[in-house]
Amino acid sequence: MDVKIPGPDHPITIEPTAARVVVRLGGRVIADTTAALTLRESSYPAAQYVPLADVDPAVLRPSETTTYCPYKGTCSYYDLVTGDGAEIGDAVWTYPAPHPAVAEIAGHAAFYPDRVEITVHDRVAP
């Protein structure tokens, strides 16, 4: 598989969010952290990567879906299980073994903002 390095033509930056990030599904808090990372990639909207340890494991069901990004690596997905037992397919993504250029996102997951509510609260003091 093709591996590309971020650069001027396709920049990727990762930095601590320095704010509390809360993710809700149907009003229920499913992730709450002050250790999120903000990933900015090229012209895409910024994504909040939340440590998997700060996501409620009861709402995650591994999906069979995988994709490949030449800049980040192989991506795995999770379905979200709602309070009534319904599933929202492939709503969460993670890079279990990301390429070295984005190694910081290992152990983190991002959520599609059209499937959950993501709130970035006031900045957290360093």
C-alpha positions in Angstrom: 0.0 0.0 0.0 1.1 3.5 -0.8 2.4 5.5 2.2 2.5 9.3 1.9 4.2 11.8 4.2 2.2 14.9 5.1 3.7 18.1 3.6 2.9 21.5 2.1 0.6 19.9 -0.5 -1.3 17.8 2.1 -0.6 19.1 5.6 -1.6 17.3 8.8 -1.1 18.7 12.3 -2.0 17.1 15.6 -2.0 19.1 18.8 -3.6 18.7 22.3 -7.1 20.2 22.2 -6.5 21.9 25.6 -10.2 21.8 26.3 -12.8 19.4 27.6 -14.4 17.4 24.8 -17.8 15.8 25.5 -19.5 13.4 23.0 -23.3 12.7 23.4 -25.5 10.1 21.7 -29.2 10.9 22.1 -28.4 13.1 25.1 -26.3 10.4 26.8 -22.6 11.2 27.5 -20.6 8.5 25.7 -17.2 10.2 25.9 -15.8 12.9 28.2 -12.1 13.9 28.2 -9.6 16.6 28.7 -7.0 14.6 26.8 -8.4 14.9 23.2 -6.2 15.7 20.2 -7.2 18.0 17.4 -6.2 16.7 14.0 -6.2 19.1 11.1 -5.7 17.6 7.7 -5.5 19.6 4.5 -8.9 21.2 3.8 -11.0 18.8 5.8 -12.7 20.0 9.0 -10.7 19.5 12.2 -11.4 16.2 14.0 -11.3 15.6 17.7 -9.5 12.3 18.6 -10.6 11.1 22.0 -8.6 8.6 24.0 -10.5 5.2 23.7 -10.1 4.9 27.5 -12.4 7.9 27.8 -15.2 6.4 25.6 -17.9 4.3 27.2 -17.1 0.8 25.9 -20.8 -0.2 26.3 -21.7 1.9 23.2 -19.0 0.6 20.9 -19.5 -2.5 18.7 -16.6 -3.3 16.3 -17.6 -2.9 12.6 -16.2 -5.0 9.8 -15.5 -1.9 7.8 -11.9 -0.9 7.2 -10.5 1.8 4.9 -7.0 2.9 4.1 -5.5 6.4 4.1 -2.0 6.7 2.6 -1.2 9.5 5.1 -2.6 7.8 8.3 -2.8 4.1 7.6 -5.5 1.4 8.0 -8.6 2.7 9.7 -11.1 0.6 11.7 -14.6 1.5 12.6 -17.1 1.1 15.3 -20.9 1.1 15.3 -22.6 2.9 18.1 -25.2 1.1 20.1 -28.0 3.5 21.3 -29.9 3.2 24.5 -32.8 1.4 22.8 -30.4 -1.2 21.3 -30.4 0.3 17.8 -27.1 0.7 16.0 -25.6 3.7 14.1 -23.2 2.1 11.6 -19.6 3.1 11.3 -20.0 6.2 13.4 -16.6 6.1 15.0 -13.2 5.6 13.4 -9.7 4.8 14.8 -6.2 4.1 13.5 -4.9 1.2 15.7 -1.4 1.3 14.1 -1.1 4.7 12.4 1.8 5.7 10.2 4.7 7.3 12.1 3.8 10.8 10.9 0.6 10.6 12.9 1.6 8.2 15.6 0.0 10.4 18.3 -3.5 9.3 17.3 -2.9 5.6 18.2 -5.3 4.7 21.0 -7.7 7.5 20.1 -11.1 7.5 18.2 -12.9 10.2 16.3 -16.7 10.5 15.8 -18.7 11.6 12.8 -20.3 14.9 13.9 -23.5 14.2 11.9 -24.1 11.1 14.0 -23.3 12.4 17.6 -23.1 15.7 19.4 -19.6 16.9 20.0 -19.0 19.8 22.4 -15.6 21.4 22.9 -15.9 23.3 26.2 -13.8 26.2 27.5 -10.1 25.8 27.3 -8.5 23.8 30.1 -5.6 25.5 31.9 -2.2 23.9 31.1 
